[in-house]
């Protein structure tokens, strides 16, 4: 039996904002500062999306900082 790698789920900005306590300007400010995962460009170059795993890891790291772990 062959195990395939799952395809990462991509989140659009509204989905990202629903998961993190930040609005659009704060998200892009944090990206520029290197403190938030950068999006990838989708076809055409105008649309962007974030890797769901990277957003989950960012959230987990914030919680770890809060608890000191």
SVG drawing of the C-alpha trace seen along z (x, -y; Angstrom):
<svg xmlns="http://www.w3.org/2000/svg" viewBox="-14 -48 25 50">
<polyline fill="none" stroke="black" stroke-width="0.4" points="0.0,0.0 1.4,-3.3 1.0,-6.3 0.7,-9.6 1.4,-13.0 -1.8,-15.0 -2.2,-18.1 -2.0,-21.2 -5.2,-23.1 -4.9,-26.8 -6.8,-29.5 -7.9,-32.8 -7.6,-36.0 -11.1,-35.8 -10.5,-32.3 -7.1,-33.4 -8.8,-36.3 -11.5,-34.0 -8.7,-31.9 -6.4,-34.6 -7.2,-37.7 -5.8,-40.0 -7.3,-42.2 -5.9,-42.6 -3.6,-45.5 -2.1,-43.8 -1.6,-40.6 0.3,-42.3 2.3,-44.4 3.3,-41.2 4.3,-39.5 6.6,-42.4 8.1,-42.2 8.7,-38.4 6.4,-37.5 3.5,-35.9 3.6,-33.3 3.7,-34.8 1.0,-33.9 1.6,-32.2 0.4,-33.7 -2.2,-31.9 -2.7,-31.8 -2.7,-35.3 -0.6,-36.7 -3.4,-38.8 -4.9,-36.2 -3.1,-35.0 -3.6,-32.1 -1.9,-30.8 -0.9,-27.2 -3.3,-25.9 -0.4,-24.1 1.7,-27.2 -1.2,-29.2 -1.8,-26.3 1.9,-26.3 1.8,-30.1 -1.2,-29.8 0.5,-27.0 3.7,-29.0 1.7,-32.0 0.1,-29.6 3.5,-28.1 4.9,-31.6 1.9,-32.4 2.4,-29.2 6.2,-29.4 6.7,-26.1"/>
</svg>
